[in-house]
Amino acid sequence: LFVHDAEDMRSLVGLLPGAAAAAGVGVTLLRDVGHLVRAKLEAQDGASVEVDIVHEPVADIAAPPPPVEGIIVESLTDLRASKLTCILSRSEPRDLVDLYFLDQAGFPPERDLDIALRKDAGVDPVVLAWLLVQFPTHPLPVMLEPLSSDQLEAFRNELAERLKSGAKPVAG
């Protein structure tokens, strides 16, 4: 869940215990680093889901699509930009998996560098390439489409090369 106002984000975090209790599930805070809170919601039968609540101070790049069952979702443009910035801020295979499937759907990550820069001025193709080479490819998240760690590793290495080859030298 992305929230643009820091106070609203903290208020939402404060509502988690009551909302979980009302839904009959348990809640455990796994991480709270100010701008990101990760909580685990767990049902009586042991089924669980992790939820991230993120303070996103940058305004949306594109208008969101119509709500889905009353839920406002990010635009595909914003999601693509955010996925690239995730490579800078965390090392979770799911982010690389998302970039893989975006690439497969016709949205090559290197073409999204300009929109990612609008979210995070630190996005640089050479830095991304360097980080990608070290990026973990397992454990893989549960997915709707099959993907092996070997396939993800090959994509990771290819994307790093694509980012390096597309980098423009700085005029000096």
Secondary structure, 3 states (H helix, E strand, C coil): CEECCHHHHHHHHHHHHHHHHHHCCEEEEEEECCCEEEEEEECCCCCEEEEEEEECCCCCCCCCCCCECCECCCCHHHHHHHHHHHHHHCCCHHHHHHHHHHHHCCCCHHHHHHHHHHHCCCCCHHHHHHHHHCCCCCCCCCCCCCCCHHHHHHHHHHHHHHHHHHCCCCCC
